[in-house]
Amino acid sequence: MLLRSTLSLPVVLLLAGCSARAGRPAATSSATAATAAAPAADATPRHVTFTLASRATNEPRVINVYTPPGYERERGTAYPVVYMPDGGMEEDFPHIANTIDSLIALREIAPVLVVGIENTERRRDMTGPTTVASDSTIAPRVGGSAAFRRFIRDELMPEIGRRYRVTDETTIVGESLVGLFIVETFLHEPALFRRYIALDPSVWWNGGELVRTAQQRLGGLAGLERTLFLTTSREPSTAEGTAALAAMLRAQAPAGLTLYHEPRPDLEHGTIYRAAIPAAFVKVLGR
């Protein structure tokens, strides 16, 4: 493996960290400047929106797709894809698409597509089953991560492949409960994506079961070249479990894993996504 550099979360913090995503400041034109203060609203990025009827989640799903500059002109070129839950126009899609667009313009990363998945029941889709009673109080339904992963694998990815010129170089990115889903996917189905970027993942879910059982799932990584980027804020409930996971992977994961674990105690749970994501993209997607 190549190394680059209390598990219970109060419900009040969860509700604060996973609330509406609109109103975050706009991404700026460089990885450094993007961490600075900015206006309150993101510019609308270049994108196409379509709706995909999902059998896996039994509902229509709204999908937003950003294509990089030159996509229409360079018709013989296929592109990697960054997938993102929290991908609605009133969620994190404008911020992430604009950040990607800026980093491409700066030649910090190669051109990629961004596929944003708008939420319907976020806490249902991003969480696995739990035996902790307090976990189940955060939403009417939880524990639907397997169905959401099936939607991505069996419905969304094939549809993106039909509509766009894409390679099999796929990345998934997100924070908080989406970070939990990303870590779960990395451990349960590591072949689904090439690169995993999880910011302040809620690995406290189900009493930290995902971290406790991670070692048992390392066999799924055998023979795969994968990248996992983990970063956490000062919040102990995400930082401690993520540090334990990173330490285990550092010691025992197969050689094909490139691991980044970058604690950011200078940041809070509510600020880490915008502050840390430009540098994360440069490290994981950089030329």
MOVENSUL-V831577 format. One record per residue. N is the residue number from 1. RES is the residue in one letter. SS is DSSP state (@ for helix, = for strand, . for the rest). PHI is phi in degrees with one decimal (none if undefined). PSI is psi as a letter, one per 20 degrees, with the letter a starting at -180 (NA if undefined). Layout:
n-><N	N>
res-><RES	RES>
ss-><SS	SS>
phi-><PHI	PHI>
psi-><PSI	PSI>
This chain:
n-><1	2	3	4	5	6	7	8	9	10	11	12	13	14	15	16	17	18	19	20	21	22	23	24	25	26	27	28	29	30	31	32	33	34	35	36	37	38	39	40	41	42	43	44	45	46	47	48	49	50	51	52	53	54	55	56	57	58	59	60	61	62	63	64	65	66	67	68	69	70	71	72	73	74	75	76	77	78	79	80	81	82	83	84	85	86	87	88	89	90	91	92	93	94	95	96	97	98	99	100	101	102	103	104	105	106	107	108	109	110	111	112	113	114	115	116	117	118	119	120	121	122	123	124	125	126	127	128	129	130	131	132	133	134	135	136	137	138	139	140	141	142	143	144	145	146	147	148	149	150	151	152	153	154	155	156	157	158	159	160	161	162	163	164	165	166	167	168	169	170	171	172	173	174	175	176	177	178	179	180	181	182	183	184	185	186	187	188	189	190	191	192	193	194	195	196	197	198	199	200	201	202	203	204	205	206	207	208	209	210	211	212	213	214	215	216	217	218	219	220	221	222	223	224	225	226	227	228	229	230	231	232	233	234	235	236	237	238	239	240	241	242	243	244	245	246	247	248	249	250	251	252	253	254	255	256	257	258	259	260	261	262	263	264	265	266	267	268	269	270	271	272	273	274	275	276	277	278	279	280	281	282	283	284	285	286	287>
res-><M	L	L	R	S	T	L	S	L	P	V	V	L	L	L	A	G	C	S	A	R	A	G	R	P	A	A	T	S	S	A	T	A	A	T	A	A	A	P	A	A	D	A	T	P	R	H	V	T	F	T	L	A	S	R	A	T	N	E	P	R	V	I	N	V	Y	T	P	P	G	Y	E	R	E	R	G	T	A	Y	P	V	V	Y	M	P	D	G	G	M	E	E	D	F	P	H	I	A	N	T	I	D	S	L	I	A	L	R	E	I	A	P	V	L	V	V	G	I	E	N	T	E	R	R	R	D	M	T	G	P	T	T	V	A	S	D	S	T	I	A	P	R	V	G	G	S	A	A	F	R	R	F	I	R	D	E	L	M	P	E	I	G	R	R	Y	R	V	T	D	E	T	T	I	V	G	E	S	L	V	G	L	F	I	V	E	T	F	L	H	E	P	A	L	F	R	R	Y	I	A	L	D	P	S	V	W	W	N	G	G	E	L	V	R	T	A	Q	Q	R	L	G	G	L	A	G	L	E	R	T	L	F	L	T	T	S	R	E	P	S	T	A	E	G	T	A	A	L	A	A	M	L	R	A	Q	A	P	A	G	L	T	L	Y	H	E	P	R	P	D	L	E	H	G	T	I	Y	R	A	A	I	P	A	A	F	V	K	V	L	G	R>
ss-><.	=	=	=	.	.	.	.	.	.	@	@	@	@	@	@	@	.	.	.	.	.	.	.	.	.	.	.	.	.	.	.	@	@	@	.	.	.	.	.	.	.	.	.	.	.	.	=	=	=	=	=	=	=	.	.	.	.	=	=	=	=	=	=	=	=	.	.	.	.	.	.	.	.	.	.	.	.	=	=	=	=	=	=	=	.	.	.	.	.	.	.	@	@	@	@	@	@	@	@	@	@	@	@	@	.	.	.	=	.	.	=	=	=	=	=	=	.	.	.	.	@	@	@	@	.	.	.	.	.	.	.	@	@	@	@	@	@	.	.	.	.	.	.	@	@	@	@	@	@	@	@	@	@	@	@	@	@	@	@	@	@	@	.	.	=	=	=	=	=	=	=	=	=	=	.	@	@	@	@	@	@	@	@	@	@	@	@	.	.	.	.	.	.	=	=	=	=	=	.	.	.	.	.	@	@	@	@	@	@	@	@	.	@	@	@	@	@	@	@	@	.	.	.	.	=	=	=	=	=	=	=	.	.	.	@	@	@	@	@	@	@	@	@	@	@	@	@	@	@	@	@	.	.	.	.	=	=	=	=	=	=	=	.	.	.	.	.	.	.	.	@	@	@	@	@	@	@	@	@	@	@	@	@	@	=	.>
phi-><none	-99.3	-107.3	-95.5	31.0	none	-71.4	-107.8	-109.8	-57.8	-58.7	-62.5	-68.6	-58.2	-64.6	-69.8	-74.2	-111.8	-79.8	-53.1	-99.4	-69.9	88.4	-76.0	-66.7	-72.4	-70.3	-101.9	-92.6	-150.6	-62.1	-77.8	-66.1	-66.2	-88.3	-87.6	-63.7	-149.4	-59.5	-77.3	-126.4	-81.9	-65.7	-72.9	-78.8	-62.6	-164.2	-123.4	-117.9	-142.1	-114.8	-119.2	-74.7	-103.9	-79.0	-65.6	-106.1	59.2	-167.9	-75.0	-120.9	-88.1	-121.7	-113.5	-127.2	-95.7	-114.3	-74.2	-55.2	90.6	-59.5	-70.5	-79.8	-93.8	-73.3	-93.7	-105.9	-104.9	-128.6	-63.8	-129.8	-104.8	-96.7	-144.7	-63.7	58.0	-100.4	-80.9	-68.1	-99.1	-115.2	-97.2	-60.1	-59.2	-61.3	-69.8	-62.7	-67.7	-63.6	-59.6	-59.5	-65.6	-68.4	-64.6	-61.1	-82.3	61.5	-80.1	-134.5	-75.0	-60.0	-140.0	-88.9	-120.2	-114.3	-99.4	-106.4	-69.1	-73.8	-115.1	-124.8	-57.3	-72.9	-70.7	-71.9	-90.9	-112.4	-88.4	-60.4	-143.1	-107.7	-91.0	-59.4	-66.9	-60.3	-72.9	-83.8	-79.9	-163.2	-59.4	-137.1	-133.3	87.0	-99.9	-62.3	-64.4	-66.8	-66.3	-63.9	-64.2	-59.2	-62.5	-69.2	-95.1	-119.9	-71.9	-59.5	-61.3	-67.8	-63.6	-63.8	-76.2	-88.2	-133.3	-87.2	-131.6	-96.5	-91.2	-84.7	-115.2	-132.2	-126.8	-138.2	174.0	-130.7	62.5	-64.6	-65.7	-59.5	-59.0	-60.1	-67.1	-63.9	-59.9	-64.8	-57.3	-84.5	-87.8	-144.1	-63.5	-74.0	-68.7	-126.4	-83.5	-131.6	-125.3	-121.9	-121.0	-107.9	47.2	-64.8	-80.5	-73.8	-69.6	-53.9	55.2	65.3	77.7	-58.4	-62.5	-71.1	-60.9	-102.8	-59.7	-58.5	-68.3	-105.4	-65.2	-59.8	-67.4	-87.0	-58.0	81.7	-103.3	-96.2	-132.9	-122.0	-126.3	-110.4	-121.1	-142.3	-137.6	-87.0	-78.2	-66.4	-58.8	-65.6	-96.0	-67.2	-69.2	-66.2	-65.9	-62.8	-65.1	-62.8	-62.4	-64.1	-64.8	-64.9	-60.3	-86.7	-129.8	-69.8	-60.8	-64.3	-76.9	-90.7	-99.6	-112.9	-114.3	-129.6	-128.9	-62.4	-126.9	-65.5	-78.8	-113.5	-106.1	-57.0	-79.6	-118.4	-69.3	-60.6	-68.5	-73.1	-98.6	-69.8	-60.8	-65.2	-62.2	-62.7	-62.5	-70.3	-87.7	-108.9	-60.0	-67.7>
psi-><q	p	p	o	NA	o	j	p	p	q	h	h	g	g	h	g	h	k	a	q	i	q	j	q	q	q	q	a	j	r	h	g	h	i	i	r	q	r	r	i	q	q	q	o	r	p	r	q	p	r	p	p	p	p	h	g	i	l	r	q	p	p	p	p	p	p	q	r	p	i	g	h	g	m	i	j	p	q	q	r	p	o	q	o	r	k	k	r	h	j	c	i	g	g	g	g	g	h	g	g	g	g	h	g	h	i	k	h	q	q	p	q	q	p	o	p	o	q	q	f	n	g	h	g	h	i	q	a	q	q	j	o	g	h	h	i	i	i	q	h	p	r	j	j	h	g	h	h	h	h	g	g	g	i	g	g	g	h	h	h	h	h	h	q	o	q	a	j	n	q	q	q	q	r	r	c	h	h	h	g	h	g	g	g	g	h	h	h	m	i	i	h	q	h	p	p	o	o	p	l	p	m	i	i	q	l	k	k	h	g	g	h	j	h	h	i	j	h	h	i	i	p	j	q	o	q	p	p	p	p	q	q	a	i	o	h	h	h	g	g	h	h	h	g	g	h	g	g	h	h	h	i	q	r	h	i	p	o	p	p	o	n	q	m	i	i	r	r	h	i	i	h	g	h	h	i	h	g	h	g	g	g	g	h	i	q	NA>
